């Protein structure tokens, strides 16, 4: 038992001494090469900083008006971003016009927003990039059954009663005006430019007889209207004509009974038109954050919906906004390899590091290759410095030996010897080091010989 204990202690001591010796070697190595190591660290830091900065840890995104589908979708995006270590901050905006204006302003912190197709023009698209479309946003026209005569219902009858067309600056308002103007109808006092959530409330109370809403079927505002029993959905019978005259519109449809099969709602196949929802960003958004938005869009908006097929979105569709090169590559090649298997922050860091490998290798490799020679040169320089002191001292002894200074001579050679002993040299210079120590002993003996010779006289 005691022998086992002694063996354990012996092995532990051996391990401790080995580790300690290795630490000492590294400390010595760093002491000898620290200028080159510091230079290498500085170069790597500068390269990392200028080549591709790290992505921000927070991004500001617009949510649109209250009760709309954007409010619901952005909430899902917040959760996705949080899982990847990035904080997506949301700010409520009145609608598309403000989103476009803020994204176009390089000084505004807003960096992303959903905007309906057809609302961005060449004049207001400065500083914007598109990550593609994430879904259809139907133009809904709801009207109360108790307000109209269905026997001979004509479009002009809707304009003779109060009609909600969305808040000024909203996508709904702009799209409603496009459709009305295209049909030759001018604005009058019956048009109520109020937010969609207020328009829904007014519709329920009977304060307006019809309402335009351009929004996803899952939005709170649309769902509230679909649940009413005294409501009908306007049929865009000339949907193909709208898609020709306004190419950002797409023809979609609601089959008979698809919204409520028991009540056969709608009672007939209903044609609709719909722009797509574009995910627009500030053109200065970090590429890694763009990828995160695209991954979120693929996960959240890529499934089958009431109006779209599985995998139909996200995709580039009609848009006057330049397409992001990051998004183009994403749609062509998919998610970058590393992001499929590693956490976002780690994959992004490795990606940035990989971009720097070649330029970093170009100057780091020669620097690292120089280190052993640099280390030997510095050690040899210190040995030569001691040799210089020794040679100068030897010449003084040979030319001007003074017996009365013998004690001082001994102290001087001891000081030179102490200086030599304090040197830490690589094994490659061991012979030079011990040659120095031998020469120091030679000069020490020289002092003794000179002193002895004097006493003999």
N, C-alpha and C positions, 0 to 999 in steps of 0.2 A: 504493500500500500504506500509506504513511504517512498519507494523507488518510483512509483507512478506519479506521485505528487512532485517529486524532484524533476522528473522528466517533463511534466507539464510546465513547471516553473522555468526550466531550462529552455523549452521550446518557445514559451511566451517571451522570455528575455531576448531570445534570438530574433523572434518576429519584431519585437519592439525596436531592437537595435537596427534591424534591416530597414524598417519604416523610417526610423529617425535618420539613418544615413541617406536614404532616398530623398527625404525632405530637405536635408542639408545640401544635397547635390543640386536640387531644384532651386533652393534659395540662392546658392552660389551662382548657378547658371543665370538666374534673373538679375543678380547683382552685376554680373559681368556683361550681360547683353541688354540691360534695361533701356538704353537709348533706342536700340533698334526695335525692341518690343513696343515701346511707347509710340514710335513712329508708325509701326504697323497698325496698332490700335487706332491711331488718329486717322490713318488712311482708310481703314475699314469703316470707321464712324462717318467720315465725310462721304464715302461712296454710298453707304446706306441712306444717308440723309438726302443726297441730291439725286440718286438714281430713281428711287421710287419711295416716297414717304409712306409711313404707316397710315392705315385708314383711320378715320375718326371713330371715337367710341359712341357718338350720338349723331342722329340725323333728324332734321325737321321736315315734316310732311303735312300737307293740307288735307283736311277731312271732308270738305264740302259742307252742304247745308244739313240742318237737323232732320233726322228721320230718313235720310237718303241711304242708298246702298254703299256709297263711299265710306260712310261712318262705320258700317258693319265690316267691310272688307279691310279697312285700315286697322281695325282692332285685331284682326287675324294676323296682319303683317307685324303688328307690335309684338305679338306672342312669338312669331317666327324669329324675328330679329333678336328678341331677348334670349331665346335658346342658343343663339350664336354669339352671345356676348356683346351685342350692339343695342343701344337704347334708341328706339324710334319714337321721337316726340311728335305729338299730333297738335295741330292748331286748327280750330274751326274757321272756315272761310265762307263768305256768302255765295261763292260759286266760281265758275270757270274763268271769268274775266279777271278777277283778282288773282287767281292762281297763276294765270298766264303772265300777268303783269309782274307779279312778285318773282316768278321763276326767271323772267327776262332781266330782272334787275340784279346785277352782279353783287350789289351791296346787301341785298336781302338775304337773311339766313335760310329762307325756305328753299329746299333742295329737291322736293319731289311732290307730285300731285297727280290725281286722276283728272283727265279732261276729255270731254266728248269730241269725237271726230267732227270736223267741219267748223270748229270754233277758232282754230289757229290759222292765221294767214301769214303770208310772206312778210308782212309788215310787223307783226307782233311775235315772230318766232325767233328773234335774236336771243342768243345765249341758251337756246333750248336743244335738248336731244330727246329722242324717243327710244324707249326700251320695248316698244311694241304695244299691241292691243291685248287686253285681258278678258274681253267679253262683249257681248251685245248689250246695248242700252236702249230698249224699245221706246218709241214715242207712243205713250198711252194717251188716249182721249176718252175720258169717262163722261157720261152724261146721265142725269137723273131721269128715270122713266116717267115720273109724274109731272114733268115739265114740258114734255113734247108730244105732239100728235104723230104717232108712228104710221098712220095711213099714208101720209104724203110728206115724209120728213125730208127736208132739204137743208143743205149746209148753211144757208143764210139765216135759217131759223135759230141756229146756235148763237149767231152773232147779235141777235136781237135781245138776248138775255145775258146776265152777268156770267163771265167766263174767266176763270183763273188761269194765268199764263206764266206764273213763276216770277220770282223776284228779279228786278233789273240787275244784270250782271251775271245771272245764273245761266247754266246751259239750257235749262228748260225754256227760259224766256227767249233766248236767242233762237233756239230751234223752232219754237212756236211762231215767232215773227217770220222766220224763213218760209215756213209752210204757208202762213196766211198771205204773205206778200207774193209768193209764187202763184197763189190762186187769185190775186188781185184784190184782196180785202185790205182796207185801210183801218188803222187804229181808231177806236171810238171809246166813249165813256164806259162801255160794257166790259172792256178788257181790264182785268184787275191784276196788276203787277205786284203780287204778294208772294212770300216764301211758300214753298210747296206744302210744308206741314200746316201752315195757316190756311192755305187753299183747301186742303183736305178737310180741315175742321169746318170751314165755311161751306163746303160741299155737303157735308153731313147735316149741317143745320139748315140747308136750303138757301143759304145766302148767295151762293153761285149755283148756276144750273149745270155747268160743265167745267171740266178742268183738263189742262194739258200737264202731263208729267213725263219727263224723259228720265227714266231710271230703271234699274234692274228689277226683275220680278220679285226678288227677295227683299227689297227695301220695305221698311216699315210703312212708308206712305202708300205705296202701291198695295201692300197686303191689306191695309185698313179699308181701301176702296173695294178690293176684290171680295171682301167678306160681306159687303152690303147686299141687301136683297133687291133694292130698287135701282140698280145701276146697270148700265149697258156699256160695252166697249165699242168705240168707233172703229169701223172697218175701212181700211185704206184700200179701196177697190182698185185704185190706180197706182198701187205700190210700184209696179215696174216703171211707170213714168217718173215717179219721184227719184228712183235710183239712177235713172238716166240723166235727169236734170240736176240732181245733186249727188254726185258719185260717192260721197262719203256715207250715203244711206245704203243699207242692205235690206233686202226683202226677207221677212220672216213671217211665220204664221202661227196661229193658235187653232188646233183642230177642234171641231165641234165637240163640246163636252169635256175638253181637256182640263179645264180649271175646276169643274165640279161635275162629275159624271152623273151623280144622282139627280142634280137639278138641270142637267144638260146645259151647262154654262161654259162657254157661250153657246147660243142655240144654233149657230152656223160656223163654218170655217171662217176665220177672221184673218185677213191680211194685215200685216203691220210693217212699218219701216223702222229701222234702228241704226244709229251710228254705233261705232265701237268705242269702248272706253280705252283711251290711250294712257299709258304710264309715262308721263313726261318728267324730265329731270333737268337740273342745272348742268350745263355742259362741263363744269369743273368738278363734278362728283367723282370721288375716288373710284377707280375701276373695280376694286374689291367690293365696294358698297353696291355698285351697279350689279355685280354678279349675285350679291345677296338678294337684291330686289327681284332679279330674274328667277332665282331659285324659289323665292316666296311666291311669285306669280305662277310658276309651274306647279307648285304644290297646292296652292290655294285656289287658283283659277283654271287649272288644267284638266279638271274632271268634267264629267258630263253634266250639263245643266238643262233647264227647260228649253232653252233656245239654241244650245250648242252641243256638238258631239265631243266625245272624250278625245282629249289631245288637240282640239281645234285651236285652243288658246293656251299660253300666250303665243302671239305671232305678229309679224309685221303685216299690216293691211294699209288701206289708204291713209296717207298722212302727209301733211305739208312740212312736217318737222324732220330734220335730218336724223337718220338712224344712227344709233350708237354703234361704234365698231365692236365694242365689248359684246353688245347684244347680237350683232351679226354673227360673231364667232360662236356665241352660245347656241344660237339656233342651228348653226351648221354642224357643230361638234359636240354640243351638249355641255354638261357641267364639267369643269376641269377635273382631271383624275384625282388630285389630292383632296379636293373638297368632297368627294364621295366617301372618303375613308377617315378623314381627320377633322377635328374641330376647326371651325372657320378661322380663328385667330392663328392657329398653328399652320394650317394649309396656306394661309395668306403670307405668313412670315417666311415659310420655306420657298414659296413662289418668288417673293422679293429677293431672297437670298440666292436662288438659282439664277436669276437674271444677272446677279453680280459675280457669278463664279468665274466667267472668262476674264472680265476686266480685272477682277480681284487677283486671279491667278497670274495675270500678266505682270503685276508689280509685287505681289506677295511672295511668289515663288523665288524670284531672284533675291529678295530680302531674306527669306528664310534660309536660302542656300548660302548666303553670306555670313550668317550667324556663327557657324563653327569657326570659320577663318577669322571673323571679327573677334571672337572670344580668345583664340590663340594669340592674335596680334596684341590685344590688350594685356594679356598675361605676360607675353614676351616683353612688352614695353615696360611693365612694372619690374620684371627681372633685370632689364637693362638699366632701369633707373637706379637699382641697388648696385649693379655693376659699376655704374658711373660714379656713385659715391665711394665705392671701394677703391676704384682706380685712382680717384683724386686723393684719397687718404694714403694710398700706397706711395704715390709720387711725393707727397709731403714727407712721409717717413724716410724715403730714400734721399731726398734732397736736403731736408732741414730737420733731421732728427735732433731732438733736444731731450737729454736724459731727465731733466727736471719736470718734463711734461708726460712722463711715462704713465702716470695714473690717468691723465686725461686721454692718452692714446688708448688705454685699455677700455675706458668708458665709451670712447667713440666706436671702437670695433664691436663692443657689446651692443651698442645702439644699432649698428648696421646689421649685426646678426639677428637682433630682435625684429628689425624691419623685414629681413628675409624670411624669418619664421612665420611672420603674419601673412605672408603671401598665400593665396589660394590659387593653385594652378591646375589645369587639366592634366590628365595622365600623360597626354602626348608630349608635355614639356617637363616630365619628371627628370629626365637626364640633365636638362639645362638648369633645373632648380637645384639638384644635388651637386652639380658642378659649381654653382654659385656658392653653396654652403662650404664646399671643399676649398674654394678660393678664399673665403672669409677666414677659415681655419689657417690657411697658408699665411695670410697677412697677420693673424693673431700670433702665430709662431714666429713671424718675422720680428714682431715687437719684442718677443722673449729673447730672440737671438741677438738683437741689437742691444738689449739691456744686459744680457750675459756677457757679451763681448766687451761692453764698457767696464763691467766689474772685473773681468780678467786682466784688463790693463791696470 
